[in-house]
Amino acid sequence: MAQIVSLAASPRTTTGKGAARQARFRGKVPAVIYGHGRETQSLEVEAKALEKALTGVEPASTIIELAVAGTKTRTLIREIQRHPIRPDIIHVDFYEIHAEEKVKLKVPVHLVGNPDGVRNAGGVLDQVTREVEIEVMPDNIPDRVELDVTALKIGDSLHVRDLHIANATILTLADLTIATVVPPRAEEVATPTPEAAAEVAEPELIRKVREGEEGEVEGEAAAAGEGGAGGKAEAKAKPERAEKPEKPKGGKES
């Protein structure tokens, strides 16, 4: 059955962002109450009292008995707005309910047990849907719905149609999956390419030229350059002139 929590509230005469900011500065939380044809009324509640009232309960399925100016009204929380960075509540919407009228609300689904596929096959339990919408009389509102997943093997699933909520009509689609057990996720190991393996197996050796060897290296390069130039010079050299024949002994030149 739904829990009932009492909370005091005060009428708020000023509205707007500026007034809401001032209320928060004073430790109050701006709020509104509506429903059953009543005009929307602006309220404010103590921030600490509100946090205490909501501790350990399911806000969406908890009946809040709101006391305003001496009058108590049973309500459900339709929306809670929190600060984008801090966990502070910055606004609350209360919806008035009557004991003789059914209400529509969402209740959380809690999984119970350790699935067979997790215990014996290393599978992973994945909860796909965490709440369902129901229609029920206020006195029969459950604070949550429990679903036993102990028998689930790998590949098995439970759906909304497997839920049983006493004295309530389930409005969420029956075929919607609530929980399933999936196979264990294998770790992917990257296989190195042949090129990468070759680079690892045969690293390139780079020898740093030590001080004192720079001159030798430069000298060798210069000598190689001169050698190449010399070869060209020898190729372009003029042929030697033929020697004159010797004069015959005892004779005259003709």
C-alpha positions, 0 to 999 in steps of 0.5 A, a space after each residue: 500500500 502507498 505510504 502517507 506523509 504529512 507536510 505543511 504548506 503556506 499560501 504564496 501571494 506573489 508569483 514569478 521568477 523573482 518571488 520564487 527566487 526570494 522564497 528559495 533564499 528564505 529556505 522555502 520551495 515554491 509549489 502549486 496545488 491543482 486538480 478536481 476543477 480547483 484553481 491552481 493555488 501557489 504555495 511554499 513549503 519548508 525545504 528541509 521539511 520537504 526533503 525529510 518527507 521524501 527521504 526513503 519513499 517513492 515520491 511518485 507513489 506516495 500520498 502527501 497529506 498537505 496541510 494548508 491554512 488548517 485544511 488537510 488535502 491528500 495529494 500526489 506529487 506530479 512533478 519535482 524540479 531540481 537544480 541542474 547542478 545541485 540536488 536541491 528541489 526548486 519546485 513541486 507540483 501537487 495534485 489533489 486526489 479524492 478517496 472515491 476516485 481512481 487516479 493514474 500514476 506511475 509506480 517503479 518496478 523493482 527486480 527481485 532475485 539473481 537470474 539463473 543466466 547470471 549465476 551459472 552462465 555469466 550473463 548480464 541482467 538488463 532492466 529495460 523498463 523501470 516504471 509502469 503506469 497504472 489506474 487505481 483507487 487511492 487506498 490501493 496505490 502500491 509504493 512499488 511493483 516487484 518482479 521475480 527474475 530468478 528463473 531467467 536464463 540467457 536470452 529470456 525476458 519478462 514483459 509488462 504482461 508478467 506483472 501482477 498488481 492487485 486492485 489496479 489496471 496496468 495502462 502500459 503496453 503489455 508487450 513492453 520488455 521489463 528485464 532480460 538476461 543477455 550473454 556476457 560481453 566479450 572483450 575485444 582484443 585488437 590484432 596487429 596488422 602484418 606491417 605493424 608486426 614487422 615494424 615491431 619485430 625489426 626496429 630501425 636502428 639510428 646511430 647518433 654521430 658522436 662529437 669528433 666524427 662530424 669532420 670525418 664524415 664531412 671529409 669523406 663526403 668531400 673526397 667522394 665529390 672530388 673523386 667524381 670531378 677528377 674522373 670527368 677531368 681525366 675523360 676530357 684531357 687532350 691526348 698526348 702528341 706522338 714523339 718525333 722519329 729519331 734521325 738515322 745515324 750517319 745519314 742526312 735528313 731527306 
